[in-house]
Amino acid sequence: MRHKPVLLTEAVQCLALRPGMVVVDGTVGGGGHALEILKAIGSAGRLVALDRDPEAIERCRPLFQNYPQVSLHQANFRNAEKILDLLNIPSADAVILDVGFSSDQLEDENRGFSFDREGPLDMRMDPGDPVRARDLVNDLSQEDLEKIFREYGEERWSKRFARAIEYARAEHPIETTGDLVRVIQSALPRSLIGTKSKRMPMLRRHPATRIFQALRIAVNDELNALSEGLTRIWPRVKVGGRVAVIAFHSLEDRIVKNQFRAWAQAGEATLIFRKPLTAQPEEIESNTRARSAKLRAVEKTHEGHR
Ligand SMILES: C[S@@+](CC[C@H](N)C(=O)[O-])C[C@H]1O[C@@H](n2cnc3c(N)ncnc32)[C@H](O)[C@@H]1O
């Protein structure tokens, strides 16, 4: 299944695109937002489309083969300004980041993103990166694992799960998604499991959800990429240009909110909406990923002094 873009109309509309504009899509993924952007900027426009995942780039290639105005690059958006340099593009009218992972990545068991699919415990968006989730799980100290689970997963049982991993890996390395899920499940507190007649009364989500989120964020250094990506692309956004970000959990959204507010307070930007935009019930019904999506956008009003 191809990735279904979230908040498609809202995200593209809030960029206020016109024919001929230059746009950076830092997370091209399945190309859904990019195709909609292309409709708005037309053949006189320019779309610089990036993804750190080479498979996403290969999947997008046929989509854009009839669009000479698209430059497709395998790159981390934290280095987007370097790609603009490479293309001799001084500045952009709009930037969109739809962060996190795609359904294409989640559904491929060989990538190790899903606790529902047995596969290698990998989670690298860019397979050229050196560290896999299995490396963190087997090599980090119990304390460091606990910190990752607490900070990136906001996991209440971080210490308990880190300790369980420490015990389990002393017996056998934890190599697969299934190995990790079994360790987490074996360490669940009784109060969460419940009794036979009232099974898992407190569990609204899979017990490994937050652990997988935390490891994915750590493996891909996602939060630093987001904050660095925003600060480094900002000087390359034209005055009057817009930046839109779709975030999928509170840690990402906090970074975006704080950065946008800082630009607004410095007199460099205005917020397009005071509160983030979320998906309509109809979209959530047809795409559960939309449930947690938050869209924020700013318009650059003045050049900064950096
Ligand atoms: C939610 S999907 C984007 C979907 C896309 N907007 C669409 O319409 O199909 C997120 C994508 O961003 C990519 N990604 C995440 N962090 C990235 C980063 N720092 N640099 C470049 N790409 C990144 C992932 O590899 C994934 O393909």
The ligand as an SDF file (V2000), in Angstrom:
LIG
                    3D

 27 29  0  0  0  0  0  0  0  0999 V2000
    5.1790   10.8070    6.9860 C   0  0  0  0  0  0  0  0  0  0  0  0
    6.2920   10.3620    5.7220 S   0  0  0  0  0  0  0  0  0  0  0  0
    6.1070   11.6320    4.5270 C   0  0  0  0  0  0  0  0  0  0  0  0
    4.9790   11.3740    3.5930 C   0  0  0  0  0  0  0  0  0  0  0  0
    4.8690   12.3270    2.4350 C   0  0  0  0  0  0  0  0  0  0  0  0
    4.5940   13.6750    2.8490 N   0  0  0  0  0  0  0  0  0  0  0  0
    3.8210   11.8500    1.4600 C   0  0  0  0  0  0  0  0  0  0  0  0
    2.9400   12.6380    1.1000 O   0  0  0  0  0  0  0  0  0  0  0  0
    3.8880   10.6960    1.0500 O   0  0  0  0  0  0  0  0  0  0  0  0
    7.8180   10.7760    6.4190 C   0  0  0  0  0  0  0  0  0  0  0  0
    9.0100   10.5900    5.5080 C   0  0  0  0  0  0  0  0  0  0  0  0
   10.0150   11.4640    5.9950 O   0  0  0  0  0  0  0  0  0  0  0  0
   11.2510   10.8310    5.9010 C   0  0  0  0  0  0  0  0  0  0  0  0
   12.1150   11.4830    6.8860 N   0  0  0  0  0  0  0  0  0  0  0  0
   11.9870   11.4660    8.2320 C   0  0  0  0  0  0  0  0  0  0  0  0
   12.9450   12.1990    8.7960 N   0  0  0  0  0  0  0  0  0  0  0  0
   13.6730   12.7240    7.7760 C   0  0  0  0  0  0  0  0  0  0  0  0
   14.8080   13.5850    7.7160 C   0  0  0  0  0  0  0  0  0  0  0  0
   15.3910   14.0520    8.8210 N   0  0  0  0  0  0  0  0  0  0  0  0
   15.2810   13.9370    6.4970 N   0  0  0  0  0  0  0  0  0  0  0  0
   14.6990   13.4750    5.3700 C   0  0  0  0  0  0  0  0  0  0  0  0
   13.6430   12.6270    5.3630 N   0  0  0  0  0  0  0  0  0  0  0  0
   13.1330   12.2640    6.5540 C   0  0  0  0  0  0  0  0  0  0  0  0
   10.9770    9.3770    6.1630 C   0  0  0  0  0  0  0  0  0  0  0  0
   11.9800    8.5730    5.5860 O   0  0  0  0  0  0  0  0  0  0  0  0
    9.6020    9.2030    5.4900 C   0  0  0  0  0  0  0  0  0  0  0  0
    9.7450    8.7560    4.1740 O   0  0  0  0  0  0  0  0  0  0  0  0
  1  2  1  0
  2  3  1  0
  2 10  1  0
  3  4  1  0
  4  5  1  0
  5  6  1  0
  5  7  1  0
  7  8  2  0
  7  9  1  0
 10 11  1  0
 11 12  1  0
 11 26  1  0
 12 13  1  0
 13 14  1  0
 13 24  1  0
 14 15  1  0
 14 23  1  0
 15 16  2  0
 16 17  1  0
 17 18  1  0
 17 23  2  0
 18 19  1  0
 18 20  2  0
 20 21  1  0
 21 22  2  0
 22 23  1  0
 24 25  1  0
 24 26  1  0
 26 27  1  0
M  CHG  2   2   1   9  -1
M  END
$$$$
